[in-house]
Amino acid sequence: MNFLAHLCLSRDFDESMIGNLMADFVKGNPAGLHGEQVCLGIFLHRSIDAFTDAHPVVRESKTRLFPTYRHYAAVIVDIFYDHFLAVHWQQFNPQPLPDFARNVYQLLHQKKPLLTDHMRLVARHMQQENWLVGYAQLAGMEKVFQGMARRTRFVSGMERATEDLKKDYTEYEKEFFRYFPDLVRHVETLGRSGQQD
């Protein structure tokens, strides 16, 4: 659920950004169910996820958390990396993060009919609690993890994940910087090739 990273890597504030954001809530082939630009965003999201899952640095981060969180480790690492993206935002996006977040929330409101029911619920919480800006603060991270822990079907322990972030903060930050520039280059390559699926 690395929402900030997917938004940052979207090319424009358009329907492809909507697709990139809500792809986790879309199963199977989206063609015929969503417009062309939304589908492009969904395919970009899936390419980002596949690249991330295969990246050796991401595996290092997940391995550190796996004994405690098991299959939730991957979700936690995604959010840890969103924290570092928010903290170091200006290195990756020229627009100030609060302005970027406002533009995202405006887009979500304008394109609400395109959202899945689940994404509408997520979007409402995202805006009300200003998740995108909140990722930069540890207090914001705690709120995100507490909310996710409440919504999981099984006991996840994610409400304690911020303590793990604090404990190994420098290691996760270094891993983020070993991974995220690779992801940026991957997305740029997709853009040049015109192939997102």
ZIDA-V9572 format. One record per backbone hydrogen bond with DSSP energy under -1.0 kcal/mol. CO is the residue of the C=O (numbers start at 1). NH is the residue of the N-H. E is the energy in kcal/mol with one decimal. If there is no record, write none. Layout:
co=CO nh=NH e=E
co=CO nh=NH e=E
This chain:
co=1 nh=3 e=-2.3
co=2 nh=6 e=-1.9
co=3 nh=7 e=-2.4
co=4 nh=8 e=-2.7
co=5 nh=9 e=-2.1
co=12 nh=14 e=-1.8
co=14 nh=18 e=-1.3
co=15 nh=19 e=-2.1
co=16 nh=20 e=-2.4
co=17 nh=21 e=-2.2
co=18 nh=22 e=-2.2
co=22 nh=25 e=-2.2
co=23 nh=26 e=-1.9
co=30 nh=33 e=-2.0
co=30 nh=34 e=-1.7
co=35 nh=39 e=-2.5
co=36 nh=40 e=-2.2
co=37 nh=41 e=-2.0
co=38 nh=42 e=-2.2
co=39 nh=43 e=-2.7
co=40 nh=44 e=-2.2
co=41 nh=45 e=-2.4
co=42 nh=46 e=-2.2
co=43 nh=47 e=-2.0
co=44 nh=48 e=-2.5
co=45 nh=49 e=-2.6
co=46 nh=50 e=-2.3
co=47 nh=51 e=-2.4
co=48 nh=52 e=-2.5
co=49 nh=53 e=-2.8
co=50 nh=54 e=-1.5
co=55 nh=59 e=-1.7
co=56 nh=60 e=-1.5
co=57 nh=61 e=-1.9
co=58 nh=62 e=-2.5
co=59 nh=63 e=-2.6
co=60 nh=64 e=-1.6
co=61 nh=65 e=-1.0
co=62 nh=66 e=-1.9
co=65 nh=68 e=-1.2
co=65 nh=69 e=-2.5
co=66 nh=70 e=-2.6
co=69 nh=72 e=-2.1
co=70 nh=73 e=-2.1
co=72 nh=76 e=-2.2
co=73 nh=77 e=-2.5
co=74 nh=78 e=-2.0
co=75 nh=79 e=-1.8
co=76 nh=80 e=-2.6
co=77 nh=81 e=-2.7
co=78 nh=82 e=-1.7
co=79 nh=83 e=-1.9
co=80 nh=84 e=-1.8
co=81 nh=85 e=-2.2
co=82 nh=86 e=-2.4
co=83 nh=87 e=-2.6
co=84 nh=88 e=-2.2
co=86 nh=89 e=-1.1
co=88 nh=91 e=-2.0
co=89 nh=92 e=-2.3
co=89 nh=93 e=-1.8
co=96 nh=100 e=-2.6
co=97 nh=101 e=-2.9
co=98 nh=102 e=-2.0
co=99 nh=103 e=-2.1
co=100 nh=104 e=-2.2
co=101 nh=105 e=-2.7
co=102 nh=106 e=-2.3
co=103 nh=107 e=-2.2
co=104 nh=108 e=-2.7
co=105 nh=109 e=-1.9
co=106 nh=110 e=-2.6
co=107 nh=111 e=-2.6
co=109 nh=112 e=-1.0
co=111 nh=114 e=-2.1
co=112 nh=115 e=-1.5
co=116 nh=120 e=-2.2
co=117 nh=121 e=-1.6
co=118 nh=122 e=-2.3
co=119 nh=123 e=-3.1
co=120 nh=124 e=-2.0
co=121 nh=125 e=-1.9
co=122 nh=126 e=-2.9
co=123 nh=127 e=-2.2
co=124 nh=128 e=-2.6
co=125 nh=129 e=-2.4
co=126 nh=131 e=-2.0
co=130 nh=134 e=-2.4
co=131 nh=135 e=-1.9
co=133 nh=136 e=-1.6
co=134 nh=137 e=-1.8
co=137 nh=141 e=-2.0
co=138 nh=142 e=-2.3
co=139 nh=143 e=-1.7
co=140 nh=144 e=-2.0
co=141 nh=145 e=-2.7
co=142 nh=146 e=-2.5
co=143 nh=147 e=-2.3
co=144 nh=148 e=-2.3
co=145 nh=149 e=-2.5
co=146 nh=150 e=-1.7
co=147 nh=151 e=-1.3
co=148 nh=152 e=-1.1
co=157 nh=160 e=-2.2
co=158 nh=161 e=-1.9
co=160 nh=163 e=-1.2
co=161 nh=165 e=-1.9
co=162 nh=166 e=-2.4
co=163 nh=167 e=-2.1
co=164 nh=168 e=-1.9
co=166 nh=169 e=-1.0
co=168 nh=172 e=-2.2
co=169 nh=173 e=-2.4
co=170 nh=174 e=-2.3
co=171 nh=175 e=-2.3
co=172 nh=176 e=-2.5
co=173 nh=177 e=-1.9
co=174 nh=178 e=-1.2
co=175 nh=179 e=-1.3
co=176 nh=180 e=-3.2
co=179 nh=183 e=-1.7
co=180 nh=184 e=-2.6
co=181 nh=185 e=-2.2
co=182 nh=186 e=-2.1
co=183 nh=187 e=-2.5
co=184 nh=188 e=-2.4
co=185 nh=189 e=-2.3
co=186 nh=190 e=-2.0
co=187 nh=191 e=-2.2
co=188 nh=192 e=-2.0
co=189 nh=193 e=-2.2
co=190 nh=194 e=-1.8
co=190 nh=195 e=-1.0
